Each structure stands twice: as structure tokens, then as C-alpha cells.
Amino acid sequence: MPNPKIVKKVSPAPAQKPFGFAQDKPLTPEQFEKFLTLATSLSPENLSCDGELPPAEIRRKVRWLSREWASAEREVGRKVTEDEVWDRVVKEGEAANMKRGDVR
């Protein structure tokens, strides 16, 4: 057991967001559209053209799309996840349904 006379009380560190994951900078509609296009292109069906492309071509597409995603993140100034993009799609779809009175 540590000697209580020697042990110094330390305040807990303030909670911080991980670097690059600041949610305080929302995407503009144009930025969101770019990420949505990239996220859609990264789906397995679109990557492989429904299984028609050879594996080497799929890998080339993934590399290119990944570079485009990283470039878009640099423009935004933060990391953007595919989950963030798809969550916004769901939220905007639900909001549109509520406006139309199409609540399920």
C-alpha cells in the first residue's frame, strides 16, 4: 500500500475528443454529397461491378477511392467515417418522411 503522505492527488484529465474526430465542424451539403458518392462507390456491389471485375481491378478502385476520401477529409479538416455519412442519410430520410407524414 502506498504511503498516503507521499501520494499526491491528481485531478483527472479533462475529457477530450480524439484528434481528427471533432464533430463540431458539420459537413456542408456539397461536402456531404461528395462523401455520400464515395461511400456508395465503396459498397461491395459497386466496387466489383456486381462481381464482373477481376480482383486486381477491385483493389485499384479501392486505392483510388481511399485517396479521394482522404483528400475530401483534408478539405473538411477532420476525419469523416462511413458511419457518419450513412447515419446522416438515415436521419435526413427520417426527417423527410416526417415532413410528408410518412412515419413508420
C-alpha positions as CSV (number, residue, x, y, z in Angstrom):
1,M,0.0,0.0,0.0
2,P,1.4,3.4,-1.0
3,N,2.3,5.8,1.8
4,P,-0.5,8.3,2.0
5,K,1.9,11.1,2.9
6,I,3.8,10.7,-0.4
7,V,0.9,10.1,-2.7
8,K,-0.2,13.3,-4.5
9,K,-3.8,13.7,-5.5
10,V,-4.0,14.1,-9.3
11,S,-7.1,15.6,-10.9
12,P,-8.5,13.5,-13.8
13,A,-7.6,14.8,-17.2
14,P,-10.5,16.7,-18.9
15,A,-12.4,14.6,-21.5
16,Q,-11.1,15.3,-24.9
17,K,-12.2,14.2,-28.3
18,P,-9.7,12.1,-30.2
19,F,-7.6,14.0,-32.7
20,G,-9.3,14.3,-36.1
21,F,-12.7,13.3,-34.9
22,A,-14.1,16.7,-34.0
23,Q,-17.8,16.7,-34.6
24,D,-18.0,20.4,-34.1
25,K,-17.5,21.0,-37.9
26,P,-20.5,19.7,-39.7
27,L,-20.3,18.8,-43.4
28,T,-21.7,21.3,-45.8
29,P,-24.3,19.8,-48.3
30,E,-21.6,19.8,-51.0
31,Q,-19.1,18.0,-48.8
32,F,-21.8,15.5,-47.6
33,E,-22.7,14.8,-51.2
34,K,-19.1,14.1,-52.1
35,F,-18.7,11.7,-49.2
36,L,-22.0,10.0,-50.0
37,T,-20.9,9.4,-53.5
38,L,-17.6,7.9,-52.3
39,A,-19.4,5.8,-49.7
40,T,-21.8,4.5,-52.3
41,S,-18.9,3.7,-54.6
42,L,-17.2,1.7,-51.8
43,S,-20.1,-0.7,-51.5
44,P,-19.2,-4.3,-52.5
45,E,-21.7,-4.4,-55.4
46,N,-20.3,-1.1,-56.8
47,L,-16.7,-2.0,-56.2
48,S,-16.9,-5.3,-58.1
49,C,-19.5,-4.2,-60.7
50,D,-21.7,-7.0,-59.4
51,G,-18.8,-9.5,-59.5
52,E,-17.7,-8.6,-63.0
53,L,-14.3,-7.0,-62.2
54,P,-11.2,-9.0,-61.6
55,P,-9.7,-8.7,-58.1
56,A,-6.7,-6.6,-59.3
57,E,-9.1,-4.0,-60.7
58,I,-11.2,-4.0,-57.5
59,R,-8.0,-3.3,-55.5
60,R,-7.1,-0.5,-57.8
61,K,-10.6,1.1,-57.3
62,V,-10.3,0.8,-53.5
63,R,-7.0,2.5,-53.6
64,W,-8.3,5.3,-55.8
65,L,-11.5,5.8,-53.7
66,S,-9.4,5.7,-50.5
67,R,-7.2,8.5,-51.8
68,E,-10.3,10.5,-52.8
69,W,-11.8,10.0,-49.4
70,A,-8.5,11.2,-47.7
71,S,-8.4,14.2,-50.0
72,A,-12.0,15.1,-49.1
73,E,-11.2,14.8,-45.4
74,R,-8.3,17.2,-45.8
75,E,-10.7,19.7,-47.4
76,V,-13.1,19.3,-44.5
77,G,-10.2,19.5,-41.9
78,R,-11.2,16.4,-40.0
79,K,-11.8,12.6,-40.2
80,V,-15.2,11.5,-41.6
81,T,-16.4,7.9,-41.2
82,E,-18.7,6.0,-43.5
83,D,-20.9,5.5,-40.4
84,E,-21.2,9.3,-40.1
85,V,-22.3,9.5,-43.7
86,W,-24.8,6.7,-43.5
87,D,-26.2,8.0,-40.2
88,R,-26.9,11.3,-41.8
89,V,-28.6,9.6,-44.7
90,V,-30.9,7.8,-42.3
91,K,-31.6,11.0,-40.3
92,E,-32.3,13.0,-43.4
93,G,-34.6,10.3,-44.7
94,E,-36.5,10.1,-41.4
95,A,-36.8,13.9,-41.3
96,A,-38.2,13.9,-44.9
97,N,-40.7,11.1,-44.0
98,M,-41.9,13.1,-41.0
99,K,-42.4,16.2,-43.2
100,R,-44.5,14.1,-45.6
101,G,-46.4,12.5,-42.7
102,D,-44.9,9.1,-43.7
103,V,-44.0,8.0,-40.2
104,R,-43.5,4.3,-39.7
